[in-house]
Structure formats: structure tokens, C-alpha cells
Amino acid sequence: MRAVAKKGEATLVFLGDDTLGYWTYADKLHLQRGGFQNWTLRGSLQSANFGLPGDRTEHVLWRLDHGLMDGLKPKVIVLLIGMNNSIAQGNPVAEWTNGEKYHCTPEQTAEGIKAIIERLKTRCPESKILLLGIFPMFSRTYRCTPQGEATNAIIKDFADQRTVFYLDPGAKFMMPTGSVNIELMPDGMHLNEVGYRIFGNEIMPKVQELMK
């Protein structure tokens, strides 16, 4: 990723976790999950996807502090992070070796997102940041939609309509009953190919507006 950044070519950068990461990595594995390259080429966008499955806010902060964006001056940064902070609740995490279980409240997740935004403002002062709301999640293992909604209620106020803008596409993946639409999120967490098309179409107008 740092090698991509050092080239300095990307004018549109995606930064975050699974939802963004699988948009590209599924393509590379020929799984046709997301069609990220087709989506960005359609808009003639010089883009780089720095989303990584499994990342939490603290991982993104670490990457930013260790040179992830060095060399880049993108016009727009799309930020989607916080899902895995919810998923890790009450579970051991790989980097903790003492057996302690992970805990992160909506307020703490929002605090991490705010810290990421401040890092981005410092490293890329001319960039506009499109902050996306955390998507709904519901499966047999994880029931994190309420925590995501609570976090979104905080982070939406980070938008100043000058540097930071907020968009929440999550409603597009919900049923009228309030449950996750499994035709778009088969496992209740990750988008399939149809879901990614909807996601791309939902954010494209705002991305194009901010790219001008």
C-alpha cells in the first residue's frame, strides 16, 4: 500500500475495513464480488483502495502513523471504518496475548474515527473526506447494528460541509422489517456483487461532486 501511495497518482483514496477491502481483493482473487476496478474506470477515477478486512479504528491510525498516505495528495478520501470495533466486542483479538477481551463503546469507536479524520487533515490538508456511516450487520454470530447506529449518531456531526462530508448508505441494505437484506448481504455482514453495485451507485454522485 505504501508503494502505491509513494507513486502519488491516486486522486481518490478509499480507507477502511472489510466493506472497502473486499471491493478490490475479491476482484484480485477473481471472485467477482465487487467489481471495484470496473466501478472506478466507469467514472474515469484514478483510485487506490486501502481498505483491509479485519481493520479496526486503531489499525487505521497505526497505518497512518507509519506512512500509509505519505506521498499522496488525493482530492477525495472515502472513509468507512468501525464495523470491526463492534464485531470484536467481548472477544479476544489477535494482537492481545493476555487473554483479555476486547471492549469498545460507540463513543470510543467515534473517538477513533475522529482521530483518523484529524490525522488525514494533517497529512492531506487539501483533501476532502467523505465519511460513510457504519453498515448494518446481523448474523448468527454478530448482532452489531445497534452499536453501529449509535456510533453513526455521533460521527454524522463530524461533517463540517467544508472538509468533511457524511453519507450513510446503510438503509439501502435493510428490509422494511429492520433486518439486513440477505439478498445483498448473504452472511449478514458483507456485500455481494449486487450489493456492491448498489453501494457504488449510492456514493458515486457525492464522490463526483467532491472530485470537482
C-alpha positions in Angstrom: 0.0 0.0 0.0 2.8 2.4 0.8 4.3 1.7 -2.6 1.1 2.7 -4.2 1.0 5.9 -2.0 4.5 6.8 -2.9 3.6 6.9 -6.6 1.4 9.8 -5.8 -1.0 9.1 -8.6 -4.3 8.4 -6.8 -6.7 11.3 -6.7 -9.4 9.2 -5.0 -8.5 7.0 -2.0 -10.6 4.5 -0.1 -9.6 3.9 3.5 -11.3 1.5 6.0 -12.2 -2.1 6.6 -13.9 -5.2 5.0 -16.6 -3.4 3.0 -14.0 -1.4 1.1 -11.3 -4.1 1.2 -13.3 -6.9 -0.4 -14.4 -4.5 -3.1 -10.9 -4.8 -4.5 -9.5 -8.0 -3.1 -12.3 -10.2 -4.4 -11.5 -8.9 -7.9 -7.9 -9.8 -7.5 -8.9 -13.3 -6.4 -11.3 -13.5 -9.4 -14.3 -13.9 -7.1 -16.2 -11.1 -8.9 -17.6 -9.9 -5.6 -17.3 -6.2 -6.1 -16.1 -5.0 -9.5 -14.2 -2.2 -7.9 -12.0 -1.7 -10.9 -15.0 -1.6 -13.3 -16.7 0.9 -11.0 -13.7 3.3 -10.8 -12.9 3.0 -14.5 -16.5 3.8 -15.3 -16.0 7.2 -13.6 -12.5 7.6 -15.1 -11.3 7.8 -11.5 -7.6 7.5 -10.6 -8.2 5.5 -7.4 -6.5 3.5 -4.7 -8.2 1.2 -2.3 -6.5 0.9 1.2 -9.4 -0.9 2.8 -8.3 -4.0 4.8 -10.6 -6.8 6.0 -10.5 -7.0 9.8 -9.2 -3.5 10.4 -10.5 -1.5 13.4 -10.0 2.2 14.0 -6.8 1.6 15.9 -5.3 -0.3 12.9 -6.1 2.6 10.5 -4.5 5.0 12.9 -1.4 2.8 13.1 -1.1 2.6 9.3 -1.5 6.4 9.0 1.2 6.9 11.6 3.5 4.6 9.7 3.4 6.2 6.3 0.3 4.9 4.6 -0.7 8.2 3.0 2.9 9.6 2.5 3.3 10.9 -1.0 -0.4 11.2 -1.7 -2.5 14.3 -2.3 -5.9 12.9 -3.2 -8.8 15.2 -4.0 -11.1 12.9 -2.0 -10.7 10.3 0.7 -13.6 7.9 1.3 -13.5 6.7 4.9 -15.5 3.7 6.2 -14.4 2.2 9.5 -15.8 1.0 12.8 -17.6 -2.3 11.9 -14.9 -4.5 13.4 -14.8 -2.4 16.6 -18.3 -3.7 17.1 -17.6 -7.2 16.0 -14.7 -7.6 18.3 -16.8 -6.8 21.4 -16.4 -9.3 24.1 -13.9 -11.4 22.1 -10.2 -11.9 22.3 -8.3 -10.2 19.5 -5.1 -11.4 17.8 -2.8 -8.7 19.0 -3.8 -9.1 22.6 -1.9 -12.1 24.0 -3.0 -11.9 27.7 -6.5 -13.3 27.1 -8.2 -10.1 27.8 -11.4 -9.5 25.9 -11.9 -6.5 23.6 -14.2 -3.7 24.6 -15.1 -0.6 22.6 -18.2 1.5 23.1 -19.9 3.6 20.3 -18.3 6.6 21.9 -14.8 5.1 21.8 -15.3 4.0 18.2 -16.4 7.5 17.3 -13.4 8.9 19.1 -11.2 6.7 17.0 -12.9 7.8 13.8 -12.4 11.4 14.8 -8.7 10.8 15.4 -8.4 9.3 11.9 -10.1 12.3 10.4 -7.7 14.6 12.3 -4.7 12.6 11.0 -6.0 12.8 7.4 -6.4 16.6 7.7 -2.8 16.9 8.9 -1.4 14.6 6.2 -3.6 15.6 3.3 -4.8 19.1 4.1 -6.2 19.8 0.7 -8.3 16.6 0.6 -12.0 16.3 1.1 -13.1 13.5 3.3 -16.3 11.6 2.6 -17.2 9.8 5.9 -19.5 6.9 5.5 -21.8 5.5 8.2 -21.2 2.0 9.5 -23.3 -0.5 7.7 -25.9 -2.6 9.4 -24.8 -6.1 10.5 -26.8 -9.1 11.7 -25.8 -12.8 11.7 -25.9 -15.7 13.9 -22.6 -14.7 15.4 -22.8 -10.9 15.3 -25.7 -8.6 16.2 -24.0 -5.2 15.9 -26.5 -3.0 14.1 -27.5 -1.1 17.3 -23.9 -0.3 18.1 -23.2 0.9 14.6 -26.3 3.1 14.7 -25.2 4.6 18.0 -21.8 5.3 16.5 -23.3 6.8 13.4 -25.4 9.1 15.5 -22.2 10.6 16.8 -20.0 10.7 13.8 -22.5 12.3 11.5 -21.8 15.5 13.4 -18.2 15.4 12.4 -19.2 16.7 9.0 -18.5 20.4 8.6 -19.6 20.5 4.9 -16.2 22.1 4.0 -13.6 19.4 4.5 -15.6 16.5 5.9 -18.9 15.3 4.5 -21.1 12.5 5.8 -23.2 9.9 3.9 -24.9 6.8 5.3 -25.9 4.3 2.6 -26.9 1.6 5.2 -30.6 1.9 4.6 -30.1 0.5 1.1 -29.2 -2.8 2.7 -32.1 -3.1 5.1 -35.5 -4.6 4.8 -38.7 -2.7 5.8 -38.8 -5.0 8.8 -35.5 -3.6 10.1 -33.5 -6.8 9.3 -30.5 -7.0 6.9 -31.3 -7.8 3.3 -29.6 -11.2 2.8 -30.0 -10.9 -0.9 -27.4 -8.1 -0.7 -25.5 -9.3 2.4 -25.8 -13.1 2.4 -23.8 -13.5 5.6 -25.5 -10.5 7.2 -22.2 -8.6 7.1 -20.6 -8.5 3.7 -21.9 -7.2 0.4 -22.2 -9.5 -2.6 -21.8 -8.3 -6.2 -25.3 -6.8 -6.4 -24.7 -5.1 -3.1 -21.5 -3.5 -4.3 -23.2 -2.2 -7.4 -25.8 -0.6 -5.2 -23.1 0.8 -2.9 -21.1 2.2 -5.8 -24.1 3.8 -7.3 -25.1 5.3 -3.9 -21.9 7.0 -3.3 -20.9 7.9 -6.9 -22.8 11.2 -7.1 -21.2 12.6 -3.9 -17.8 11.3 -4.9 -18.0 13.0 -8.3 -19.3 16.2 -6.7 -16.3 16.3 -4.3 -13.8 15.5 -7.1 -14.6 18.7 -8.9 
